[in-house]
Amino acid sequence: WHAPDAKVPFADSIGAIAEARRQGKIRFVGLSNVSSEQIEEAINIVPIASVQNRYGFHHREPEKDGVLGKCRELGITFLPYSPLGGASGAKSIASDGVLAQIANELGVSPQRVVLAWLLAKYDKMIPIPGVSRIETLEDSAGAADVVLSEEQQSRLNNAVTA
């Protein structure tokens, strides 16, 4: 499910998904582009396995709007899409001061630092960066092995982003 349809009451949409689950047509329910209130409403109708909203170093809305907190509270997997800001964002990340500094300290790419930072935020976080080259895929996968110090995480958390 890509996003709530403003023309249909949210509970009706979730009710239809719950019915499909009861019929065995789907096994797990994931939501995308939802608010914390919609997560709460949905989980009262059907179990929610995951939430997929945009979230990355330069787009921190899930931290501010309560979505990430709601997922933590309810134990729901969070799948941040576009964690590097898309193709153009992934390229520009390399010039971001704090990211470049920490990447240099760790000897990894700034893109890997962003993914490691996200992974450190929540044990049920699975970033989904886009990849078009095998090198990018390998670099992104390496984020799971990056350990950021508390001081590095703090610097990233406190960085002013565009």
C-alpha positions in Angstrom: 0.0 0.0 0.0 1.7 3.2 -1.2 -0.2 5.9 0.6 -3.6 6.7 2.2 -6.3 7.7 -0.3 -7.7 11.1 0.9 -11.0 10.2 -0.9 -11.6 7.1 1.3 -11.9 7.0 5.0 -8.7 5.6 6.4 -10.5 3.1 8.6 -12.4 1.8 5.5 -9.1 1.2 3.6 -7.6 -0.6 6.6 -10.8 -2.6 7.1 -10.5 -3.9 3.5 -6.9 -4.9 4.1 -7.9 -6.6 7.4 -10.6 -8.5 5.5 -8.0 -9.7 2.9 -5.8 -10.8 5.7 -8.6 -12.8 7.3 -9.3 -14.4 4.0 -5.6 -15.5 3.8 -4.9 -13.3 0.7 -2.2 -11.4 2.5 0.0 -12.4 5.4 1.5 -9.2 6.7 0.3 -5.6 6.5 2.6 -2.7 5.8 1.7 0.9 5.6 3.4 3.7 3.7 3.4 7.5 4.1 1.3 7.5 7.2 1.1 9.6 10.3 1.5 8.4 13.9 -2.3 8.8 14.3 -2.9 6.6 11.3 -0.6 3.9 12.6 -2.5 3.9 15.9 -5.8 3.8 14.1 -4.7 0.9 11.8 -3.2 -1.2 14.6 -6.6 -1.2 16.3 -8.0 -2.8 13.2 -5.3 -5.2 12.0 -1.7 -6.1 13.1 0.8 -3.9 11.3 4.2 -5.4 10.4 5.9 -2.4 9.0 5.8 1.3 8.1 7.6 2.7 5.2 8.0 6.5 5.2 10.6 8.8 3.8 13.5 9.3 6.3 17.1 10.2 5.9 19.8 12.5 7.1 18.3 15.5 5.2 14.7 14.5 5.7 14.0 13.8 9.4 10.2 14.1 9.5 9.6 10.7 11.2 11.7 12.0 14.2 9.6 15.2 14.4 6.1 14.0 13.6 6.1 11.0 16.0 6.1 8.2 13.3 9.4 6.7 14.4 8.5 7.0 18.1 5.1 5.3 17.4 6.9 2.4 15.6 9.3 2.0 18.5 6.4 2.1 21.0 4.5 -0.6 19.1 7.4 -2.7 18.0 6.7 -2.1 14.3 9.5 -2.4 11.7 10.4 0.9 10.2 11.5 1.0 6.5 12.9 4.4 5.6 12.8 5.0 1.9 15.1 7.4 0.2 17.5 7.5 3.1 20.2 9.1 1.0 17.9 11.6 -0.6 17.7 9.9 -4.0 20.4 9.8 -6.7 21.2 13.5 -6.5 21.1 13.5 -2.7 23.4 10.5 -2.4 26.0 12.4 -4.5 25.7 15.6 -2.4 26.0 13.9 0.9 29.7 13.6 0.3 30.1 17.3 0.7 28.1 17.5 4.0 30.6 18.6 6.7 29.7 16.4 9.6 29.1 13.3 7.4 32.4 13.9 5.6 34.3 14.2 8.9 32.8 11.1 10.4 33.3 9.1 7.2 36.9 10.2 7.2 37.3 9.2 10.9 35.9 5.7 10.1 37.4 5.2 6.7 34.1 4.7 5.0 31.8 6.6 2.6 29.4 9.3 3.9 26.6 7.3 2.4 27.5 4.3 4.6 27.6 6.6 7.6 24.1 7.8 7.0 22.8 4.2 6.8 24.8 3.2 9.9 23.3 6.2 11.7 19.8 5.1 10.8 20.5 1.5 11.8 21.7 2.7 15.2 18.5 4.6 15.9 16.2 1.5 16.1 16.8 -2.2 16.1 13.8 -2.7 13.8 15.0 -0.2 11.2 15.7 -1.4 7.7 16.7 1.4 5.4 16.0 0.9 1.7 18.4 2.9 -0.4 18.1 2.8 -4.1 21.0 1.3 -6.0 22.0 1.2 -9.6 25.5 -0.2 -9.4 27.0 -3.2 -7.6 29.5 -0.9 -5.9 26.7 1.1 -4.4 25.0 -2.1 -3.2 28.1 -3.4 -1.6 28.8 0.0 0.1 25.3 0.2 1.5 25.4 -3.4 2.8 28.6 -2.5 4.6 26.7 -0.1 6.8 25.6 -3.0 9.0 29.3 -3.4 10.1 29.8 0.3 11.0 29.8 1.1 14.7 29.3 4.8 15.4 30.4 6.0 18.8 27.9 7.8 21.0 29.8 11.0 20.3 29.5 10.5 16.5 25.8 9.7 16.8 25.3 12.8 18.8 27.1 14.9 16.2 24.9 13.4 13.4 21.7 13.8 15.4 22.5 17.5 16.1 23.7 18.4 12.6 21.6 21.1 11.0 20.3 19.7 7.7 18.7 21.4 4.7 
